Amino acid sequence: MPYLEKTTAQKAVDVDIYFEDHGSGQPIILIHGWPLSGAMWEYQVPALIDAGYRVITYDRRGFGRSSRPYTGYDYNTMTEDLQDLIKKLDLQDVILAGFSMGGGELAQYAGTFGTSRVSKFIFISSIAPYLLKTDDNPNGAPDEVFKGMEENVRKDRAGFLKGFGEGFVNYEDNKNRVSKGQLDYNFNIAANASPKGTLDCINAFGRTDLRKALEKIDIPTLFIHGDADNIVPVEPSSKQGHEIVKGSKLEMIKDAPHGLYLTHKEELNKLILDFIK
């Protein structure tokens, strides 16, 4: 299986990042959300490959089949993992698409590494640029929201993830679009992640201010969000991101929840393909 081996200064293997690389053509990297893995893109990968793209997915450190270190769950470190993968595969003209927490890697990537290797950004149900409510970010969520999530993960991670999974897709409203089996599958992915990584990532996606990073984006950018997203409010995320990134597009999918990659996959796939073509 393909792994990116992250090394320390002493050249000892520190973290292995699992990735999959399929198809040919212009490369597109799909970056998963919390608390899932690259497996979440099951219904996007074939559509993109069939359209003539090389599709790369990977598991963020601590999730899926990647290593589970005790530290490093901040956007600076996680974006270095992304850059190292891009360099390992020697990618140019790459399209980067990030879902939910994955949108944070996109923003940090632009802020840290620029856009010389990237042709387009796609933010899907993204947390970027800033979810935390502050005096200069009044539409954000109060810190009590993230403290509550952290407390629930510490106290009963599995129980929290079970309920979170239903809210992820607005299950009561979308039983005709997503099965109980799919919810169970998502739960298994989430429950098998690193407990420490699951906890620490809440601080990353909940409290990292990526507004300045977004200002450095100078390539075509698309924001996609569901208008029924009860997990990530659209005002401090996609709408604010759209306002910051000059010339960007914002597409709202009617009645779509946070996990629209499952419930509204046809609509999402069409928006992605229309944009990257």
C-alpha positions, -999 to 999 in steps of 0.1 A, spaced: 0 0 0 13 35 -8 25 56 21 42 89 25 69 84 51 74 115 73 108 116 89 125 134 118 158 152 117 174 119 126 158 103 95 138 79 116 102 73 104 79 95 124 45 94 106 32 75 76 5 91 56 -17 66 36 -28 77 2 -45 63 -29 -37 75 -65 -59 64 -94 -66 75 -129 -47 98 -152 -48 134 -164 -48 166 -144 -44 157 -107 -70 165 -81 -64 158 -43 -95 153 -22 -90 161 15 -114 145 39 -134 160 68 -134 152 106 -137 126 119 -135 105 87 -108 94 63 -102 94 26 -128 66 23 -155 93 25 -149 102 -12 -163 68 -25 -189 85 -46 -167 113 -60 -136 93 -70 -152 73 -98 -170 103 -113 -138 123 -114 -118 94 -129 -144 88 -155 -142 125 -165 -105 121 -172 -88 132 -139 -61 116 -118 -76 114 -83 -56 113 -51 -71 108 -17 -52 105 16 -59 99 53 -50 128 76 -25 119 103 -44 101 131 -72 90 108 -79 60 85 -48 40 77 -23 67 85 -1 67 116 -16 79 149 10 102 165 2 118 198 9 154 185 8 174 153 -29 180 149 -26 216 140 -31 232 106 6 241 101 17 205 106 -12 189 87 -6 212 58 30 203 57 18 167 53 -2 178 23 28 197 8 51 167 13 26 145 -5 24 169 -34 62 170 -36 65 132 -33 42 128 -63 58 157 -81 24 173 -88 19 204 -108 -13 222 -119 -31 203 -91 -67 209 -81 -72 209 -43 -106 201 -29 -113 200 9 -144 190 27 -153 206 61 -121 204 82 -102 197 49 -110 233 38 -86 244 66 -57 226 49 -66 244 16 -66 278 33 -34 272 53 -17 258 21 -23 290 3 -11 310 32 21 290 37 30 276 4 13 298 -21 -4 286 -53 25 279 -77 17 242 -78 -21 246 -76 -46 255 -104 -79 256 -85 -93 254 -49 -127 239 -41 -140 244 -5 -169 220 3 -189 225 35 -157 241 46 -149 254 81 -126 281 65 -120 308 72 -130 311 109 -157 294 129 -150 309 163 -172 339 174 -150 369 183 -155 406 184 -144 409 148 -161 376 137 -196 380 152 -213 353 130 -190 326 144 -200 299 170 -194 306 207 -164 288 222 -187 269 244 -197 249 213 -162 236 208 -156 231 246 -187 210 246 -175 189 217 -142 184 234 -158 174 267 -181 149 250 -151 133 231 -132 130 264 -162 116 283 -178 93 257 -162 95 223 -182 67 207 -215 79 221 -208 114 208 -198 102 174 -229 82 170 -251 112 175 -228 135 155 -231 112 125 -269 116 124 -266 154 126 -239 152 99 -265 143 73 -297 156 89 -308 120 90 -344 125 99 -348 147 68 -328 125 45 -337 89 52 -345 85 16 -311 97 6 -288 80 31 -291 45 47 -286 34 82 -258 12 69 -240 43 56 -243 59 90 -229 27 106 -200 27 81 -192 64 89 -193 56 126 -168 28 122 -144 50 103 -147 77 130 -145 54 160 -113 38 146 -95 71 145 -70 82 170 -88 94 202 -61 121 207 -63 132 171 -101 133 172 -99 156 203 -71 179 191 -86 185 157 -116 202 173 -92 230 184 -78 232 150 -110 235 130 -129 254 157 -103 280 167 -79 286 138 -83 320 121 -76 314 84 -88 348 71 -53 362 63 -44 329 46 -75 331 23 -64 366 12 -34 350 -5 -55 329 -29 -51 342 -64 -64 313 -85 -100 302 -94 -118 292 -63 -152 276 -56 -171 274 -23 -199 249 -21 -223 247 9 -256 232 18 -283 257 29 -295 231 56 -260 226 71 -265 223 109 -229 215 116 -209 243 100 -228 277 98 -224 292 63 -219 328 74 -185 326 90 -173 299 67 -182 297 30 -199 331 27 -171 349 45 -146 330 24 -163 339 -8 -162 376 3 -125 373 11 -113 355 -21 -116 379 -50 -133 364 -80 -144 333 -62 -178 315 -67 -203 304 -41 -228 276 -48 -255 268 -23 -272 234 -26 -308 236 -16 -319 214 14 -284 199 16 -269 191 50 -233 192 60 -226 157 46 -238 166 12 -212 144 -4 -235 116 5 -270 130 4 -266 153 -26 -237 135 -44 -250 140 -79 -255 178 -74 -220 180 -57 -203 160 -84 -218 182 -112 -207 214 -95 -172 201 -91 -169 189 -127 -185 220 -141 -159 241 -122 -128 221 -130 -136 217 -167 
